[in-house]
Amino acid sequence: MSNRELKVTLADTKEKLVIWAVIAILCVVSENLLNFAFIPYILIAIFIYWIYLFVTFVYLTILKMKGS
């Protein structure tokens, strides 16, 4: 993976982390307003995906530091 591709992938991962964090916050807020039984399951799925994105972000950051 070239340095340019690494930067693009890292920026994309950062963007996804922020977007999914905002979606999770909106789910928590809507859980208090709407009593849907499936919202906790959505939050669990978002949390697991967010952990995956965070691990990917850390891995790409380490790769970038080694490449510089």
N, C-alpha and C positions, 0 to 999 in steps of 0.2 A: 504494500500500500504506500503510495507516494505521500509526501508531506502535504501536498495540496488536498488530496483525497481525504487525508486524516483530518485536516482542518474543517473541511466541509462536513464530514461525518460527525465530528465533535460538535460543531455548531447546530447540526440537525438534532443531535441527541439532547443538547441543552434546551432547544426549543420544545421538544417533546416533553421533557421533564416539567417545564413551566406549564405547558398546556394541560397536561394530565393532573398536575397539582391543582390548577384552577378548577378543572372538572370535578375533582374529588371534593374540593371546598364547596362547590355548588351543590353536590350531592348531599353533603352534610347539612347544608342550610335547607335544602328542599326536604330532607328527611324530617325535619322539625315541622315543616309546613304541610307536607303531604304524607299521609300514612300508607305508603306502599310497602308491601312485605319484601319486595325484591331489591330495594335500595341497599340494604347491608351487603348483599351478595355482590352488587355492582361495586361497592366500596372495597370489598376484599379483592376483587379482580383488578381494580385500578391500583390498589396498593401493591399487589404482586407484580403487575406490569411496571410500576414505578420503581420497585426494587431492581428489576431487570434493567431498566434504563439507567439507574444510578450505577450499577455494577459496570455496565457498558461504558458509561461516562468516565468512571475511574480508570478502567482498562485503557480507553483511548487516550486519556490524559497521561498515563504512564508511558504509553507508546510514543506520544508526542514528545515527552521529556527525554526519552531515550534517543529519539531521532534528531533532536536539536543539538 
